[in-house]
Amino acid sequence: RERQGGVEAAHQERMLAEDMRFRALELSFAEVMYERKEHHLAMSRRAVERMCDLELRRLFEAWVGRVESEKDARAQAGKLAELEAAHILALTSEQERFAGSEAA
């Protein structure tokens, strides 16, 4: 009987040791999966950050382009206004000369 009890105790110890090894493997696997998931999330986060950076850069460049276009448009409008003013001044002085020559 004692022998039978010793055999059963040894069997239970082996089963417990095997169960502990299995649980250690499960834990190790879970840690690896967690690290992989963390790595995947970090990669995804970096990809999203890169996409956001590219989109922000594109928007900024579009805004700068629009500002430059508006500056060019204002500069052209200013030049046009100067030309119109010069033309009006020339017409006015031409009319005054014509009026002066007719009066004489």
MMTF fields as JSON, N, C-alpha, C and O atoms, coordinates in Angstrom:
{
  "mmtfVersion": "1.0.0",
  "mmtfProducer": "UNKNOWN",
  "numBonds": 415,
  "numAtoms": 416,
  "numGroups": 104,
  "numChains": 1,
  "numModels": 1,
  "chainsPerModel": [1],
  "groupsPerChain": [104],
  "chainIdList": ["A"],
  "bondAtomList": [4, 2, 8, 6, 12, 10, 16, 14, 20, 18, 24, 22, 28, 26, 32, 30, 36, 34, 40, 38, 44, 42, 48, 46, 52, 50, 56, 54, 60, 58, 64, 62, 68, 66, 72, 70, 76, 74, 80, 78, 84, 82, 88, 86, 92, 90, 96, 94, 100, 98, 104, 102, 108, 106, 112, 110, 116, 114, 120, 118, 124, 122, 128, 126, 132, 130, 136, 134, 140, 138, 144, 142, 148, 146, 152, 150, 156, 154, 160, 158, 164, 162, 168, 166, 172, 170, 176, 174, 180, 178, 184, 182, 188, 186, 192, 190, 196, 194, 200, 198, 204, 202, 208, 206, 212, 210, 216, 214, 220, 218, 224, 222, 228, 226, 232, 230, 236, 234, 240, 238, 244, 242, 248, 246, 252, 250, 256, 254, 260, 258, 264, 262, 268, 266, 272, 270, 276, 274, 280, 278, 284, 282, 288, 286, 292, 290, 296, 294, 300, 298, 304, 302, 308, 306, 312, 310, 316, 314, 320, 318, 324, 322, 328, 326, 332, 330, 336, 334, 340, 338, 344, 342, 348, 346, 352, 350, 356, 354, 360, 358, 364, 362, 368, 366, 372, 370, 376, 374, 380, 378, 384, 382, 388, 386, 392, 390, 396, 394, 400, 398, 404, 402, 408, 406, 412, 410],
  "bondOrderList": [1, 1, 1, 1, 1, 1, 1, 1, 1, 1, 1, 1, 1, 1, 1, 1, 1, 1, 1, 1, 1, 1, 1, 1, 1, 1, 1, 1, 1, 1, 1, 1, 1, 1, 1, 1, 1, 1, 1, 1, 1, 1, 1, 1, 1, 1, 1, 1, 1, 1, 1, 1, 1, 1, 1, 1, 1, 1, 1, 1, 1, 1, 1, 1, 1, 1, 1, 1, 1, 1, 1, 1, 1, 1, 1, 1, 1, 1, 1, 1, 1, 1, 1, 1, 1, 1, 1, 1, 1, 1, 1, 1, 1, 1, 1, 1, 1, 1, 1, 1, 1, 1, 1],
  "groupList": [{"groupName": "ARG", "atomNameList": ["N", "CA", "C", "O"], "elementList": ["N", "C", "C", "O"], "formalChargeList": [0, 0, 0, 0], "bondAtomList": [1, 0, 2, 1, 3, 2], "bondOrderList": [1, 1, 2], "singleLetterCode": "R", "chemCompType": "L-PEPTIDE LINKING"}, {"groupName": "GLU", "atomNameList": ["N", "CA", "C", "O"], "elementList": ["N", "C", "C", "O"], "formalChargeList": [0, 0, 0, 0], "bondAtomList": [1, 0, 2, 1, 3, 2], "bondOrderList": [1, 1, 2], "singleLetterCode": "E", "chemCompType": "L-PEPTIDE LINKING"}, {"groupName": "GLN", "atomNameList": ["N", "CA", "C", "O"], "elementList": ["N", "C", "C", "O"], "formalChargeList": [0, 0, 0, 0], "bondAtomList": [1, 0, 2, 1, 3, 2], "bondOrderList": [1, 1, 2], "singleLetterCode": "Q", "chemCompType": "L-PEPTIDE LINKING"}, {"groupName": "GLY", "atomNameList": ["N", "CA", "C", "O"], "elementList": ["N", "C", "C", "O"], "formalChargeList": [0, 0, 0, 0], "bondAtomList": [1, 0, 2, 1, 3, 2], "bondOrderList": [1, 1, 2], "singleLetterCode": "G", "chemCompType": "PEPTIDE LINKING"}, {"groupName": "VAL", "atomNameList": ["N", "CA", "C", "O"], "elementList": ["N", "C", "C", "O"], "formalChargeList": [0, 0, 0, 0], "bondAtomList": [1, 0, 2, 1, 3, 2], "bondOrderList": [1, 1, 2], "singleLetterCode": "V", "chemCompType": "L-PEPTIDE LINKING"}, {"groupName": "ALA", "atomNameList": ["N", "CA", "C", "O"], "elementList": ["N", "C", "C", "O"], "formalChargeList": [0, 0, 0, 0], "bondAtomList": [1, 0, 2, 1, 3, 2], "bondOrderList": [1, 1, 2], "singleLetterCode": "A", "chemCompType": "L-PEPTIDE LINKING"}, {"groupName": "HIS", "atomNameList": ["N", "CA", "C", "O"], "elementList": ["N", "C", "C", "O"], "formalChargeList": [0, 0, 0, 0], "bondAtomList": [1, 0, 2, 1, 3, 2], "bondOrderList": [1, 1, 2], "singleLetterCode": "H", "chemCompType": "L-PEPTIDE LINKING"}, {"groupName": "MET", "atomNameList": ["N", "CA", "C", "O"], "elementList": ["N", "C", "C", "O"], "formalChargeList": [0, 0, 0, 0], "bondAtomList": [1, 0, 2, 1, 3, 2], "bondOrderList": [1, 1, 2], "singleLetterCode": "M", "chemCompType": "L-PEPTIDE LINKING"}, {"groupName": "LEU", "atomNameList": ["N", "CA", "C", "O"], "elementList": ["N", "C", "C", "O"], "formalChargeList": [0, 0, 0, 0], "bondAtomList": [1, 0, 2, 1, 3, 2], "bondOrderList": [1, 1, 2], "singleLetterCode": "L", "chemCompType": "L-PEPTIDE LINKING"}, {"groupName": "ASP", "atomNameList": ["N", "CA", "C", "O"], "elementList": ["N", "C", "C", "O"], "formalChargeList": [0, 0, 0, 0], "bondAtomList": [1, 0, 2, 1, 3, 2], "bondOrderList": [1, 1, 2], "singleLetterCode": "D", "chemCompType": "L-PEPTIDE LINKING"}, {"groupName": "PHE", "atomNameList": ["N", "CA", "C", "O"], "elementList": ["N", "C", "C", "O"], "formalChargeList": [0, 0, 0, 0], "bondAtomList": [1, 0, 2, 1, 3, 2], "bondOrderList": [1, 1, 2], "singleLetterCode": "F", "chemCompType": "L-PEPTIDE LINKING"}, {"groupName": "SER", "atomNameList": ["N", "CA", "C", "O"], "elementList": ["N", "C", "C", "O"], "formalChargeList": [0, 0, 0, 0], "bondAtomList": [1, 0, 2, 1, 3, 2], "bondOrderList": [1, 1, 2], "singleLetterCode": "S", "chemCompType": "L-PEPTIDE LINKING"}, {"groupName": "TYR", "atomNameList": ["N", "CA", "C", "O"], "elementList": ["N", "C", "C", "O"], "formalChargeList": [0, 0, 0, 0], "bondAtomList": [1, 0, 2, 1, 3, 2], "bondOrderList": [1, 1, 2], "singleLetterCode": "Y", "chemCompType": "L-PEPTIDE LINKING"}, {"groupName": "LYS", "atomNameList": ["N", "CA", "C", "O"], "elementList": ["N", "C", "C", "O"], "formalChargeList": [0, 0, 0, 0], "bondAtomList": [1, 0, 2, 1, 3, 2], "bondOrderList": [1, 1, 2], "singleLetterCode": "K", "chemCompType": "L-PEPTIDE LINKING"}, {"groupName": "CYS", "atomNameList": ["N", "CA", "C", "O"], "elementList": ["N", "C", "C", "O"], "formalChargeList": [0, 0, 0, 0], "bondAtomList": [1, 0, 2, 1, 3, 2], "bondOrderList": [1, 1, 2], "singleLetterCode": "C", "chemCompType": "L-PEPTIDE LINKING"}, {"groupName": "TRP", "atomNameList": ["N", "CA", "C", "O"], "elementList": ["N", "C", "C", "O"], "formalChargeList": [0, 0, 0, 0], "bondAtomList": [1, 0, 2, 1, 3, 2], "bondOrderList": [1, 1, 2], "singleLetterCode": "W", "chemCompType": "L-PEPTIDE LINKING"}, {"groupName": "ILE", "atomNameList": ["N", "CA", "C", "O"], "elementList": ["N", "C", "C", "O"], "formalChargeList": [0, 0, 0, 0], "bondAtomList": [1, 0, 2, 1, 3, 2], "bondOrderList": [1, 1, 2], "singleLetterCode": "I", "chemCompType": "L-PEPTIDE LINKING"}, {"groupName": "THR", "atomNameList": ["N", "CA", "C", "O"], "elementList": ["N", "C", "C", "O"], "formalChargeList": [0, 0, 0, 0], "bondAtomList": [1, 0, 2, 1, 3, 2], "bondOrderList": [1, 1, 2], "singleLetterCode": "T", "chemCompType": "L-PEPTIDE LINKING"}],
  "groupTypeList": [0, 1, 0, 2, 3, 3, 4, 1, 5, 5, 6, 2, 1, 0, 7, 8, 5, 1, 9, 7, 0, 10, 0, 5, 8, 1, 8, 11, 10, 5, 1, 4, 7, 12, 1, 0, 13, 1, 6, 6, 8, 5, 7, 11, 0, 0, 5, 4, 1, 0, 7, 14, 9, 8, 1, 8, 0, 0, 8, 10, 1, 5, 15, 4, 3, 0, 4, 1, 11, 1, 13, 9, 5, 0, 5, 2, 5, 3, 13, 8, 5, 1, 8, 1, 5, 5, 6, 16, 8, 5, 8, 17, 11, 1, 2, 1, 0, 10, 5, 3, 11, 1, 5, 5],
  "groupIdList": [1, 2, 3, 4, 5, 6, 7, 8, 9, 10, 11, 12, 13, 14, 15, 16, 17, 18, 19, 20, 21, 22, 23, 24, 25, 26, 27, 28, 29, 30, 31, 32, 33, 34, 35, 36, 37, 38, 39, 40, 41, 42, 43, 44, 45, 46, 47, 48, 49, 50, 51, 52, 53, 54, 55, 56, 57, 58, 59, 60, 61, 62, 63, 64, 65, 66, 67, 68, 69, 70, 71, 72, 73, 74, 75, 76, 77, 78, 79, 80, 81, 82, 83, 84, 85, 86, 87, 88, 89, 90, 91, 92, 93, 94, 95, 96, 97, 98, 99, 100, 101, 102, 103, 104],
  "secStructList": [7, 2, 2, 2, 2, 2, 2, 2, 2, 2, 2, 2, 2, 2, 2, 2, 2, 2, 2, 2, 2, 2, 2, 2, 2, 2, 2, 2, 2, 2, 2, 2, 2, 2, 2, 2, 2, 2, 2, 2, 2, 2, 2, 2, 2, 2, 2, 2, 2, 2, 2, 2, 2, 2, 2, 2, 2, 2, 2, 2, 2, 2, 2, 2, 2, 2, 2, 2, 2, 2, 2, 2, 2, 2, 2, 2, 2, 2, 2, 2, 2, 2, 2, 2, 2, 2, 2, 2, 2, 2, 2, 2, 2, 2, 2, 2, 2, 2, 2, 2, 2, 2, 2, 7],
  "xCoordList": [0.809, 0.0, 0.857, 0.598, 1.858, 2.74, 3.396, 3.558, 3.768, 4.404, 3.45, 3.836, 2.192, 1.154, 0.991, 0.895, 0.959, 0.83, 2.027, 1.875, 3.224, 4.438, 4.44, 4.874, 3.952, 3.885, 2.887, 3.141, 1.746, 0.738, 1.27, 1.047, 1.969, 2.53, 3.565, 3.595, 4.413, 5.415, 4.735, 5.159, 3.663, 2.918, 2.3, 2.341, 1.737, 1.132, 2.2, 1.952, 3.373, 4.462, 4.876, 5.094, 4.982, 5.342, 4.264, 4.569, 3.015, 1.911, 1.93, 1.711, 2.194, 2.262, 3.44, 3.299, 4.59, 5.768, 5.486, 5.858, 4.833, 4.491, 3.502, 3.625, 2.528, 1.548, 2.253, 1.927, 3.221, 3.968, 4.774, 4.808, 5.417, 6.163, 5.228, 5.552, 4.048, 3.07, 2.621, 2.523, 2.349, 1.928, 3.054, 2.791, 4.278, 5.423, 5.518, 5.801, 5.28, 5.279, 4.143, 4.326, 2.968, 1.832, 2.163, 1.894, 2.754, 3.12, 4.156, 4.059, 5.136, 6.167, 5.549, 5.885, 4.642, 3.958, 3.143, 3.141, 2.447, 1.642, 2.534, 2.157, 3.709, 4.639, 5.114, 5.181, 5.447, 5.889, 4.776, 5.026, 3.554, 2.425, 2.181, 1.874, 2.319, 2.146, 3.209, 2.908, 4.469, 5.553, 5.313, 5.539, 4.853, 4.562, 3.446, 3.514, 2.419, 1.302, 1.793, 1.431, 2.619, 3.186, 3.993, 3.887, 4.809, 5.628, 4.726, 4.961, 3.688, 2.752, 2.073, 1.936, 1.646, 1.005, 1.971, 1.598, 3.228, 4.228, 4.44, 4.526, 4.523, 4.697, 3.476, 3.616, 2.285, 1.063, 1.036, 0.673, 1.426, 1.441, 2.414, 2.108, 3.601, 4.575, 4.038, 4.243, 3.35, 2.78, 1.731, 1.689, 0.897, -0.138, 0.53, 0.11, 1.58, 2.293, 2.9, 2.847, 3.48, 4.053, 2.961, 3.148, 1.814, 0.717, 0.243, -0.009, 0.122, -0.303, 0.731, 0.381, 2.008, 3.068, 2.992, 3.105, 2.798, 2.721, 1.505, 1.592, 0.364, -0.852, -0.689, -1.087, -0.099, 0.138, 1.089, 0.872, 2.145, 3.096, 2.394, 2.611, 1.545, 0.809, -0.112, -0.178, -0.825, -1.719, -0.936, -1.349, 0.198, 1.02, 1.533, 1.49, 2.023, 2.527, 1.413, 1.634, 0.213, -0.927, -1.253, -1.532, -1.215, -1.486, -0.43, -0.758, 0.855, 1.934, 1.738, 1.9, 1.391, 1.138, 0.012, 0.09, -1.057, -2.194, -1.789, -2.165, -1.024, -0.556, 0.31, 0.161, 1.216, 2.071, 1.221, 1.487, 0.208, -0.678, -1.41, -1.552, -1.875, -2.564, -1.616, -1.998, -0.369, 0.623, 0.858, 0.894, 1.017, 1.216, 0.015, 0.168, -1.185, -2.4, -2.465, -2.82, -2.121, -2.127, -1.082, -1.332, 0.093, 1.156, 0.709, 0.934, 0.077, -0.402, -1.514, -1.578, -2.395, -3.473, -2.873, -3.353, -1.825, -1.154, -0.531, -0.634, 0.119, 0.727, -0.347, -0.178, -1.457, -2.561, -3.101, -3.368, -3.256, -3.761, -2.793, -3.229, -1.491, -0.492, -0.59, -0.545, -0.723, -0.852, -2.113, -2.081, -3.229, -4.48, -4.336, -4.794, -3.693, -3.507, -2.636, -2.931, -1.57, -0.691, -1.453, -1.291, -2.279, -3.054, -4.059, -4.213, -4.729, -5.699, -4.989, -5.491, -3.826, -3.05, -2.632, -2.697, -2.206, -1.8, -2.992, -2.876, -4.146, -5.351, -5.757, -6.131, -5.683, -6.066, -5.149, -5.616, -3.844, -2.917, -3.093, -2.941, -3.411, -3.666, -4.908, -4.918, -5.952, -7.179, -6.909, -7.42, -6.095, -5.788, -5.001, -5.251, -4.054, -3.29, -4.22, -4.13, -5.112, -6.027, -6.96, -7.234, -7.447, -8.322, -7.546, -8.1, -6.284, -5.457, -5.172, -5.131, -4.979, -4.685, -5.935, -5.829, -7.102, -8.336, -8.696, -9.25, -8.376, -8.689, -7.789, -8.184, -6.633, -5.726, -6.06, -5.393],
  "yCoordList": [-1.192, 0.0, 1.264, 2.199, 1.283, 2.448, 2.632, 3.741, 1.488, 1.535, 2.106, 2.934, 1.66, 2.153, 3.655, 4.393, 4.116, 5.548, 6.319, 7.433, 5.751, 6.42, 6.531, 7.539, 5.489, 5.509, 6.574, 7.319, 6.629, 7.628, 9.045, 9.949, 9.226, 10.553, 10.946, 12.096, 10.0, 10.277, 10.613, 11.515, 9.866, 10.128, 11.535, 12.273, 11.887, 13.214, 14.308, 15.362, 14.059, 15.036, 15.223, 16.348, 14.111, 14.207, 14.97, 15.816, 14.66, 15.348, 16.851, 17.694, 17.159, 18.556, 19.258, 20.39, 18.601, 19.179, 19.395, 20.425, 18.432, 18.567, 19.722, 20.506, 19.807, 20.89, 22.246, 23.206, 22.315, 23.565, 23.926, 25.094, 22.952, 23.229, 23.719, 24.652, 23.078, 23.485, 24.927, 25.725, 25.257, 26.626, 27.627, 28.748, 27.24, 28.115, 28.36, 29.477, 27.3, 27.469, 28.384, 29.248, 28.186, 29.062, 30.517, 31.411, 30.744, 32.1, 32.684, 33.841, 31.876, 32.323, 32.683, 33.707, 31.828, 32.09, 33.378, 34.185, 33.565, 34.772, 36.01, 37.037, 35.927, 37.061, 37.383, 38.547, 36.327, 36.538, 37.183, 38.122, 36.696, 37.262, 38.715, 39.56, 39.0, 40.367, 41.277, 42.384, 40.799, 41.599, 41.819, 42.914, 40.774, 40.922, 41.94, 42.776, 41.857, 42.799, 44.219, 45.154, 44.384, 45.703, 46.22, 47.388, 45.332, 45.712, 46.112, 47.119, 45.305, 45.595, 46.943, 47.738, 47.204, 48.486, 49.649, 50.704, 49.436, 50.5, 50.773, 51.927, 49.698, 49.868, 50.579, 51.475, 50.176, 50.811, 52.283, 53.141, 52.569, 53.958, 54.778, 55.904, 54.205, 54.929, 55.137, 56.193, 54.125, 54.269, 55.384, 56.194, 55.415, 56.466, 57.832, 58.806, 57.899, 59.17, 59.621, 60.803, 58.677, 59.04, 59.536, 60.525, 58.837, 59.275, 60.665, 61.512, 60.9, 62.222, 63.28, 64.375, 62.942, 63.886, 64.224, 65.387, 63.191, 63.429, 64.285, 65.196, 63.987, 64.756, 66.201, 67.133, 66.381, 67.748, 68.494, 69.669, 67.816, 68.447, 68.831, 69.918, 67.922, 68.206, 69.411, 70.295, 69.437, 70.563, 71.864, 72.909, 71.791, 72.984, 73.491, 74.69, 72.568, 72.98, 73.565, 74.52, 72.995, 73.549, 74.954, 75.859, 75.126, 76.439, 77.447, 78.573, 77.038, 77.934, 78.293, 79.449, 77.305, 77.568, 78.555, 79.442, 78.391, 79.306, 80.711, 81.696, 80.797, 82.113, 82.763, 83.95, 81.981, 82.516, 82.962, 84.011, 82.184, 82.562, 83.86, 84.731, 83.977, 85.207, 86.399, 87.491, 86.184, 87.267, 87.667, 88.854, 86.675, 86.964, 87.706, 88.671, 87.25, 87.901, 89.345, 90.243, 89.574, 90.953, 91.81, 92.97, 91.226, 91.973, 92.336, 93.453, 91.381, 91.663, 92.711, 93.586, 92.607, 93.593, 94.973, 95.974, 95.03, 96.304, 96.882, 98.083, 96.03, 96.489, 96.982, 97.997, 96.242, 96.662, 98.021, 98.899, 98.175, 99.462, 100.586, 101.681, 100.339, 101.351, 101.694, 102.865, 100.664, 100.901, 101.699, 102.618, 101.345, 102.073, 103.528, 104.443, 103.729, 105.099, 105.889, 107.044, 105.27, 105.944, 106.243, 107.315, 105.301, 105.493, 106.634, 107.487, 106.632, 107.704, 109.049, 110.038, 109.101, 110.331, 110.804, 111.997, 109.87, 110.224, 110.755, 111.749, 110.088, 110.561, 111.945, 112.811, 112.146, 113.447, 114.546, 115.611, 114.294, 115.326, 115.538, 116.66, 114.481, 114.596, 115.459, 116.312, 115.234, 116.026, 117.497, 118.404, 117.715, 119.094, 119.785, 120.95, 119.064, 119.672, 119.964, 121.012, 119.006, 119.208, 120.388, 121.193, 120.476, 121.592, 122.929, 123.949, 122.91, 124.102, 124.543, 125.743, 123.616, 123.973, 124.474, 125.304, 123.993, 124.456, 125.857, 126.672, 126.117, 127.423, 128.506, 129.667, 128.126, 129.087, 129.337, 130.135],
  "zCoordList": [0.0, 0.0, 0.0, -0.757, 0.836, 0.867, -0.478, -0.989, -1.03, -2.351, -3.377, -4.203, -3.325, -4.238, -4.05, -5.031, -2.803, -2.511, -3.01, -3.512, -2.884, -3.372, -4.88, -5.437, -5.545, -7.016, -7.475, -8.422, -6.782, -7.149, -6.9, -7.705, -5.786, -5.478, -6.531, -6.971, -6.937, -7.967, -9.286, -10.009, -9.589, -10.83, -10.782, -11.766, -9.639, -9.504, -9.614, -10.2, -9.056, -9.164, -10.615, -11.065, -11.348, -12.772, -13.546, -14.387, -13.251, -13.931, -13.6, -14.47, -12.341, -11.916, -12.598, -13.059, -12.665, -13.323, -14.807, -15.369, -15.437, -16.856, -17.057, -17.998, -16.159, -16.227, -16.066, -16.763, -15.142, -14.933, -16.183, -16.573, -16.813, -18.056, -19.145, -19.88, -19.247, -20.249, -19.993, -20.925, -18.727, -18.391, -18.66, -19.095, -18.409, -18.699, -20.199, -20.633, -21.002, -22.458, -22.899, -23.757, -22.304, -22.629, -22.322, -23.125, -21.14, -20.731, -21.691, -22.101, -22.036, -22.966, -24.317, -24.912, -24.793, -26.057, -25.968, -26.898, -24.837, -24.657, -24.659, -25.222, -24.038, -24.032, -25.44, -25.836, -26.2, -27.586, -28.393, -29.149, -28.246, -28.988, -28.578, -29.419, -27.278, -26.802, -27.406, -27.855, -27.415, -28.001, -29.489, -30.003, -30.183, -31.616, -31.826, -32.726, -30.983, -31.109, -30.828, -31.543, -29.785, -29.489, -30.671, -31.043, -31.263, -32.419, -33.581, -34.249, -33.811, -34.899, -34.666, -35.596, -33.424, -33.113, -33.31, -33.822, -32.889, -33.071, -34.556, -34.976, -35.354, -36.801, -37.39, -38.222, -36.958, -37.455, -37.067, -37.871, -35.82, -35.357, -36.194, -36.587, -36.467, -37.298, -38.711, -39.311, -39.237, -40.582, -40.599, -41.526, -39.577, -39.492, -39.344, -39.97, -38.507, -38.341, -39.665, -40.004, -40.418, -41.725, -42.672, -43.381, -42.679, -43.546, -43.146, -44.003, -41.836, -41.363, -41.734, -42.175, -41.552, -41.923, -43.406, -43.793, -44.238, -45.686, -46.026, -46.849, -45.387, -45.652, -45.188, -45.886, -44.002, -43.511, -44.436, -44.735, -44.894, -45.806, -47.108, -47.643, -47.612, -48.853, -48.66, -49.514, -47.522, -47.25, -47.098, -47.601, -46.401, -46.219, -47.561, -47.832, -48.408, -49.716, -50.568, -51.312, -50.464, -51.203, -50.696, -51.483, -49.367, -48.784, -49.222, -49.594, -49.177, -49.603, -51.077, -51.467, -51.882, -53.3, -53.504, -54.354, -52.701, -52.814, -52.38, -53.015, -51.301, -50.836, -51.909, -52.2, -52.497, -53.56, -54.748, -55.335, -55.109, -56.215, -55.902, -56.76, -54.648, -54.253, -54.289, -54.707, -53.845, -53.907, -55.361, -55.685, -56.234, -57.658, -58.222, -58.971, -57.857, -58.357, -57.871, -58.635, -56.586, -56.067, -56.771, -57.096, -57.003, -57.686, -59.104, -59.569, -59.78, -61.14, -61.115, -61.978, -60.107, -59.992, -59.719, -60.25, -58.891, -58.62, -59.873, -60.123, -60.672, -61.923, -62.886, -63.561, -62.938, -63.809, -63.361, -64.181, -62.058, -61.54, -61.886, -62.243, -61.788, -62.152, -63.636, -64.015, -64.474, -65.917, -66.236, -67.055, -65.587, -65.808, -65.369, -66.054, -64.214, -63.729, -64.702, -65.008, -65.181, -66.14, -67.429, -68.012, -67.874, -69.096, -68.915, -69.789, -67.777, -67.497, -67.429, -67.963, -66.778, -66.685, -68.08, -68.38, -68.927, -70.291, -71.073, -71.79, -70.936, -71.639, -71.143, -71.934, -69.84, -69.271, -69.777, -70.18, -69.758, -70.236, -71.736, -72.22, -72.477, -73.924, -74.157, -75.045, -73.357, -73.482, -73.139, -73.796, -72.095, -71.701, -72.818, -73.128, -73.418, -74.533, -75.719, -76.36, -75.989, -77.099, -76.833, -77.723, -75.585, -75.208, -75.273, -75.681, -74.875, -74.904, -76.335, -76.607, -77.24, -78.61, -79.328, -80.23, -78.951, -79.543, -79.036, -79.773, -77.783, -77.204, -77.85, -77.952, -78.262, -78.824, -80.246, -80.905]
}
